[in-house]
Amino acid sequence: MDTKTDKSAIFKLKWFALVMLLLALAPFFLSDFRLNLFGKFLTFAIVALGIDLIWGYAGILSLGHGLFFGLGGYCMGAYLKLQAEELPDFMGWSGLAELPWFWKPFHHSWFVLPMTILIPILFALLIGFPTFRARIKGVYFSILTQALALIFVTLFIGQQPYTGGTNGITNLQHIFGFSLAEPATMRGLYVITVLMLGMAYLLCHWLTHTQLGKVLVAIRDGENRLRFLGYNPTLFKVLVFAISAGLAGLAGALFVPQVGIISPSMMGILPSVEMAIWVAVGGRTTLKGAVIGAILVNAAKSYFSENFPELWLYFLGVLFISFVLLFPQGIMGFLQKGRFEWATIILRWREKRFAKSSSPNGLPHKCH
Amino acid sequence: MGIETLLSQVFNGLSLSSVLLLVGLGLSITFGIMGVINFAHGEFLMVGAYVVYVLQTLFSKLYGHGASGVSFLISIPLSFFVAAFLGFLLEKVLIRFLYGRPYEGILATWGCSLIFQQMARNIFGANNVDVASPKWLAGGVEVMPGLQLPYNRLFILALTTICVMGIYFYLYRTAQGRRMRAVMQNRDMSACLGIRTRKVDTYTFALGSGLAGVAGSAVSLLGSIGPSTGQNYIIDAFMVVVLGGTGRLAGTIAGALVMGVLNPVFELISTSSMGKVILFILVILFLQGKPQGLFSLKTRALD
C-alpha cells in the first residue's frame, strides 16, 4: 500500500471518529424518547451494513434478512424473558408445565450473547451453502430467501408454546438486573449500540478493503470470469451471506432490549424488503450510504406514523419506485455525482472568467 | 386419517394448484420475456377478486340478490380485462424502465404492490369482504362416502383448464404467440427480424396480469377477500416459478401441481406450519439436482 492511500484511509477514519463522537454525545441533546428511537435506528443501521456488504458489494439481494434479525432478537428476548420469569407466561398459557430443553441454555448470558450472532450465521450457512452451491442466483435467490422469511414467520406463529406465537416474547423489563424503563439503562444501551455500530462499520470497512472485498465486487461484476480465474465463488458468497446474517442477528439482539418486545411481525417479508430499501436509499456500495439510508428512512417512517399513519405505505411505495428509477445510486451516489458536476461547473466558469480577464485588449471585467 | 381425508386434501390442493398456475403463468411469462419479476403480481389477483365483489354488489342493488350467478359469470372476463388494463398501464409507466434489471424490478414493483394494497384499504376498507358464491355452484358431487367434491372447486379446475388451453393456443398457434416466444428466446434477433419487441412486451405483461385477474375471480369463490389477498398467494406462486423454471408452459404447470398438492398434504401429515417448512426444504433439495427448475429452455449461455 502506498502512502497516498494510507493518508486517505486515516482521513476517512478521522471523519468516522468525529461521527462516532457526535453519536456518543447524542444523549446530551436528545430527549429520552428520541434517544430511544434513535438507538433503534442505529440497530437498523447495523443490519443495513450487512445488507450493503452482500448486496452492494457482492451483488446478491437477500430478501430474508428480517429472519436473521428476528433470530438474534428472539435469542435476546428469550434470555430477557427467563431473567424475569422461571417459566415464560405464554408457555403457561399454552399448557407447558416445564421449560423445554432448548430453552434452558438461554438462562446464561455467556451462552446467549454469542448465540445472538452464531444462530443467524448457522442458519445462513445452512441456507446459503446448498443454494449457492447449486448456482442459484439473482432473482431466484431473492425469492428463496423471501420464502424462507415467510416460512419462519409461519413457524414461529404456529409453535405458540415455544415461541409465544403471534404476540412473540413480550413484556421484557430487565436486562442484567437493570430496569429497561429506566432512562439510564436506555442511555447505556444506546452507547453500546453506538459502539457496536462503530465496530460493525470498521469490520465492513476492513473487509471491503481487503482482497476479499475485491473478490466480492468481482462476484457482482463478473462471476463467471472469477470462476475461470480459478476462484470458487460459492465459498465467498456463503461467507458474505453468513457475515451479513451475523450482523443482522447482532442488530436484533440490540434492538430487543430497547423496544421490550420481539414478535414475528418484525422478521416477516415486509420488514425484510424494507431493509433492502434502506440500503437502496442510502446508496449501495458505500457503507456510509447504508447507515445514512437506514437512519433517514426510519426517521421518515416514525415521522409519518406519528403524523400521517395512513400515508406511510404510500410514501414507502413511492420511495421504492422513485429511488430505483431516479436515484439508482442512492443518496450517496447522488451527492458524489452532484459534487462532481458542481466541480466541473465551477471549473468551466473559472476558465471562462480567466479567458475574459486575460483577453488581449486588457479590458477590465464587467462584473464588479 | 382415512383415505377420504387424504383424497379431499389432494382435491383441495388441486384447486390451490389452479390458482397458483394462473398466477404463476403470468409471472413466468413476464420473467421469461423481460427479466422482471413482478412483485405486484399478487395485487392483480386482488384486483380481480375485488372486481367480482364490486360487480356483485352492483347487481344485487340493481336486480336483487338472485343475480349473483349472472354477475359472477360476467365478472370473470371483466376481471381479466380490468387486471390486464392495469397491467398495461403499469408496463407503460414503470416496468419498461426496468428491463434486464431484476433487483431494481423487485424493489420498484414491490413499491407498487404496497401502493395498490393501501389503495384497496382506502377504497374497500381494511377488513375482508365476503363474496357470495353463485347458487349454481353450491353443493358438490359425492364420489364416495365421506368424499365430496364441491362444485366451486370443480369450477375453478375447469376455468383453469380453459385458460391454460387458451394460453397454449395463443402461444403456439397464433402469430402473436410465436412472436412472443421468439422474443423470449432471443430478443435482439427478433428485433432484427422486424418484430416490434416493445409492443410484444406490453401485450405480454397485460396478458400475464389479466391471468392473475382471472385467478382473483377464482379465489373469490374460496373465501373472503381483502387487501392482502394477493400476498397470501404470491410467495407460493414465486416458488412455482422457481420450481418449474421459466419460459415453458409445462414447467409452470408441473410446478403449480407440485406446490399446490403437496402443500395441503404435508399440512395434513404434520402441522400447518411444519408442512411449509418441509416443502421448502424439499424444494431446496430438489434445486440441488436441477437448479434451473423442472423444465427450462435449453441454452448455451452461461447464465
Interface residues (C-beta under 8 A of the other chain):
Chain A: W55 L61 L63 I127 P130 T131 R133 A134 R135 I136 K137 G138 V139 Y140 S142 I143 L144 Q146 A147 L148 L150 I151 T154 L155 I157 G158 Q159 N224 I269 V273 A276 I277 A280 E310 L313 Y314 L316 G317 V318 L319 F320 I321 F323 V324 L325 P328
Chain B: F31 I37 L94 F97 L98 P102 Y103 E104 I106 L107 A108 W110 G111 C112 S113 L114 I115 Q117 Q118 N122 Q231 I235 F238 M239 V241 V242 T271 S272 S273 M274 K276 V277 F280 V283 I284 L285 L287 Q288 P291 L302 D303
